[in-house]
Amino acid sequence: MLRFAHIEFLWGLVLIPLFMILYLVVRRWKRKALKSLGDRETVGKIIPEVSFSRPGIKFVFFLIAFAALVIGLSDPQIGTKMEEAKKTGSDLIVLLDVSNSMLAGDLAPNRLENAKRAISQMIDNLHNDRIGIVIFAGEAYVQLPITTDHSAAKLFLDNINTNIVPTQGTAIGAAIDMGLKTFDLVSGTSKAMILMTDGENHEDDAVQAAERARKKGVTIHVIGLGSPEGAPVPIYKNGSPVGFHLDEAGKTVVSKLNEDMGKEIAAAGNGVYVRASNANSGLPLVMAQVDKMQKNTYDSKAFKNYEDRFQFFLALCFVLLIVEFFISGRKNLKLSGVNLFEVRKP
């Protein structure tokens, strides 16, 4: 298993595109300056020792060396010894609504991003609890199977958006059933689902699905996202809002929180219902209920010993910088005069 001891240093890789843009701008400026002196053949005769290709080669070496330096500073580590351990905790699955109505702005910046931010904070506070993520709109999909890898959970969470599920709708019952399939119902760990949705236009019998989950020992808590007054649902194009969804009469569609439905599902699932707000995501109250559940022991495998690998990247960086330093920006006139393919007449 690979991990980075100082993963924040990887942000330095963002500078590589900036270096490339700067290089291309300078290169274009130099070409214009040389073009003002005459055509390339004429300029080559005026300054025969100047190479037009070697600066590009030197720049490539510099970029690779910089990338190696950044990776080296982040200290990549490889797990060398895996051990089994006994851990005590619960199994949680977050059922996250990703339908278009989740883009409504009655929670800042919108319902979906507000929920993702709250889930991320919840993951930071998990200890030995395992977590999984199921996303749903018109259909339900497992975004992340049950895992103890909380870092991976946050990475998967970051990639969630309303375009990730092709079919629109709000199939809450299908999401609950998918969550049940994701759980290891044989193990003795306490199990709970956290349903985060605005509950609008749900298409199946979510209450019956919640009852099925309860009978199998799974508690379902519900967090309502949005407001009863509702908000218009924006339309995005290339990441920017270009208007709002309209109904058949040409009026702006207003998405409203369906609290009655959320309360019914929570009651059927033997859980609690909380309405989220900008000040309170509702997850602390739900997690307080989860913490009251009986914690059971489960087997977990994890890498215990990690070995540093930063030295290889720093050595590569050092070698590349030395090579780049000794690549001259001038031509070797002796070598440039050699033509291996020249045919000499006898």
Protein Blocks (a to p, Z undefined) as FASTA:
>chain_A
ZZdfblmlmmmmmmmmmmmmmmmmmmmmmmmmmmmnocfklmmmmmmmbcfklmmmmmmm
mmmmmmmmmmmmnopaddfbdcddddddddddddddfbfklmpckbcfbfklmmmmmmmm
mmmmpckbccdddddffbccdfbdcdfblklmmmmmmmgcfklpmbgcjdfklmmmmmmm
mpcfkbmcdcddddddehiaiabdfklmmmmmmmnopacddddeddfkbpaddddeehia
fbdcddfkopacdddddfklmmmmmmmnopacddddfklgolmmmmmmmmmpccdddddd
ddfbdcdfklmmmmmmmmmmmmmmmmcfbdcfklmmpcfkbccdZZ
